[in-house]
Each structure stands twice: as structure tokens, then as C-alpha cells.
Amino acid sequence: MFRPLTAGGNILIGGAFQGDDSRPAARVTQVASGAILRADALDQGNGGLIVVWADEATQFPGNSQRERWCQ
């Protein structure tokens, strides 16, 4: 059965948005400078959520992208 991708996925690195979740949060989070995080909608709908979080220090010199799919 074909099911369209109706929205982008979620990328949670180090924890949830502002640490607001039951998930444990990282103390320190680093993402490599060449990293590209993509949460695009591939077929239809809005892009997803991208969170890079740490309770003490976050380094993210990379790129993130979340695009909406339009026909």
C-alpha cells in the first residue's frame, strides 16, 4: 500500500526542544562543521522539527534545513 510522506521527520540531537521532555538531555552537544541536518517533507506537508540541544553547551557550526513540499 502506498502511503504519502505527509511531513518531514523530527531530528532530536542531545534532547528535546529546550529540554522539555521525559527524554534525557545531553550535558554537552557537538555537531561537526560539515554536517547537514535535513527534515524536509518529501511528498507533501511541512518540514519537520530539528533540535540540537544541551543543558550546558551546544556547538553547531553545520547547516539545518526543513522545507515544505508544495505542488
Backbone as CSV, one residue per row, in Angstrom:
resi,resn,N_x,N_y,N_z,CA_x,CA_y,CA_z,C_x,C_y,C_z
1,MET,0.834,-1.174,0.000,0.000,0.000,0.000,0.884,1.245,0.000
2,PHE,0.621,2.178,-0.881,1.368,3.435,-0.955,0.820,4.417,0.068
3,ARG,1.720,4.977,0.871,1.322,5.990,1.851,2.208,7.210,1.622
4,PRO,1.646,8.343,1.268,2.466,9.529,1.028,3.134,10.014,2.300
5,LEU,4.326,10.571,2.141,5.025,11.178,3.266,4.410,12.543,3.492
6,THR,3.665,12.690,4.563,2.876,13.901,4.758,3.598,15.006,5.510
7,ALA,4.784,14.751,5.998,5.540,15.799,6.687,6.975,15.334,6.860
8,GLY,7.842,16.285,7.144,9.227,15.932,7.429,9.325,15.247,8.778
9,GLY,10.412,14.552,8.998,10.616,13.860,10.270,11.177,14.786,11.334
10,ASN,11.410,14.250,12.496,11.989,15.009,13.597,13.407,14.542,13.855
11,ILE,14.309,15.502,14.055,15.696,15.209,14.407,15.940,15.828,15.780
12,LEU,16.186,14.985,16.766,16.463,15.456,18.116,17.875,14.999,18.481
13,ILE,18.802,15.934,18.573,20.184,15.629,18.935,20.452,16.244,20.302
14,GLY,20.742,15.428,21.263,21.048,15.916,22.601,19.837,16.063,23.501
15,GLY,18.653,15.968,22.967,17.447,16.090,23.779,16.321,16.768,23.027
16,ALA,15.244,17.018,23.722,14.072,17.654,23.118,14.196,19.180,23.171
17,PHE,13.290,19.887,22.509,13.305,21.344,22.450,13.314,21.938,23.852
18,GLN,14.319,22.716,24.145,14.514,23.376,25.442,14.487,22.395,26.614
19,GLY,14.829,21.145,26.353,14.860,20.134,27.408,13.498,19.742,27.934
20,ASP,12.419,20.142,27.243,11.042,19.900,27.707,10.538,18.532,27.269
21,ASP,10.983,17.505,27.929,10.536,16.177,27.553,11.013,15.206,28.618
22,SER,10.500,14.014,28.580,10.955,12.995,29.513,12.273,12.371,29.052
23,ARG,12.694,12.687,27.817,13.967,12.175,27.327,15.123,12.806,28.106
24,PRO,16.170,12.033,28.342,17.337,12.643,28.987,17.988,13.653,28.048
25,ALA,18.570,14.695,28.609,19.242,15.722,27.809,20.754,15.584,27.969
26,ALA,21.470,15.883,26.904,22.923,15.859,26.943,23.446,17.048,27.742
27,ARG,24.573,16.874,28.368,25.218,17.990,29.064,25.914,18.881,28.043
28,VAL,26.607,18.252,27.072,27.308,18.973,26.012,26.978,18.289,24.692
29,THR,26.681,19.068,23.643,26.395,18.526,22.319,27.254,19.237,21.285
30,GLN,27.913,18.446,20.423,28.706,18.991,19.322,28.266,18.320,18.039
31,VAL,28.063,19.119,16.995,27.750,18.618,15.663,28.877,19.076,14.751
32,ALA,29.389,18.194,13.924,30.529,18.500,13.058,30.227,19.650,12.105
33,SER,31.262,20.395,11.754,31.085,21.577,10.908,30.555,21.245,9.516
34,GLY,30.793,20.076,9.011,30.291,19.709,7.687,28.931,19.029,7.707
35,ALA,28.348,18.883,8.871,27.073,18.174,8.994,25.932,18.974,8.375
36,ILE,25.016,18.260,7.743,23.794,18.856,7.200,22.626,18.046,7.754
37,LEU,21.782,18.702,8.523,20.600,18.053,9.091,19.397,18.450,8.253
38,ARG,18.686,17.466,7.712,17.539,17.757,6.849,16.298,17.049,7.361
39,ALA,15.228,17.818,7.525,13.929,17.271,7.934,12.873,17.752,6.946
40,ASP,13.179,17.589,5.676,12.286,18.049,4.610,11.075,17.137,4.463
41,ALA,9.964,17.716,4.039,8.816,16.924,3.611,9.111,16.493,2.178
42,LEU,9.089,15.207,1.908,9.477,14.712,0.592,8.324,14.643,-0.395
43,ASP,7.118,14.437,0.090,5.986,14.257,-0.806,4.938,15.349,-0.644
44,GLN,4.587,15.675,0.584,3.632,16.755,0.838,3.722,17.155,2.296
45,GLY,3.250,18.340,2.624,3.226,18.787,4.010,4.389,19.682,4.392
46,ASN,4.475,19.985,5.668,5.500,20.877,6.195,6.759,20.113,6.563
47,GLY,7.857,20.835,6.637,9.103,20.249,7.107,8.987,19.879,8.570
48,GLY,9.885,19.038,9.035,9.835,18.553,10.403,10.560,19.464,11.381
49,LEU,10.867,18.930,12.522,11.492,19.654,13.621,12.958,19.251,13.731
50,ILE,13.839,20.237,13.878,15.257,19.972,14.093,15.662,20.634,15.407
51,VAL,16.169,19.844,16.341,16.603,20.356,17.640,18.027,19.872,17.898
52,VAL,18.922,20.808,18.204,20.252,20.479,18.693,20.326,21.108,20.077
53,TRP,20.365,20.262,21.121,20.188,20.754,22.480,21.240,20.189,23.428
54,ALA,21.591,20.973,24.426,22.402,20.509,25.552,22.085,21.399,26.744
55,ASP,22.201,20.845,27.935,21.917,21.621,29.141,22.993,22.672,29.419
56,GLU,24.242,22.392,29.016,25.330,23.319,29.329,25.926,24.013,28.106
57,ALA,26.255,23.270,27.054,26.920,23.873,25.892,26.556,23.137,24.615
58,THR,26.252,23.903,23.568,25.943,23.345,22.252,26.817,24.011,21.212
59,GLN,27.460,23.201,20.368,28.228,23.717,19.237,27.652,23.106,17.972
60,PHE,27.171,23.977,17.089,26.588,23.505,15.826,26.964,24.465,14.709
61,PRO,28.153,24.280,14.118,28.563,25.131,13.005,28.063,24.613,11.656
62,GLY,27.262,23.565,11.655,26.770,22.967,10.418,25.549,23.696,9.874
63,ASN,24.784,22.999,9.038,23.589,23.562,8.411,22.378,22.694,8.725
64,SER,21.229,23.361,8.854,19.981,22.629,9.015,18.989,23.111,7.974
65,GLN,18.083,22.224,7.597,17.112,22.557,6.558,15.826,21.822,6.831
66,ARG,14.707,22.545,6.700,13.392,21.913,6.782,12.496,22.620,5.781
67,GLU,12.260,21.973,4.675,11.470,22.589,3.606,10.094,21.969,3.527
68,ARG,9.168,22.844,3.162,7.793,22.411,2.924,7.681,21.967,1.476
69,TRP,6.941,20.914,1.257,6.723,20.443,-0.091,5.488,21.110,-0.658
70,CYS,5.617,21.695,-1.813,4.483,22.339,-2.495,4.371,21.768,-3.892
71,GLN,3.163,21.616,-4.361,2.953,21.099,-5.705,2.718,22.220,-6.674
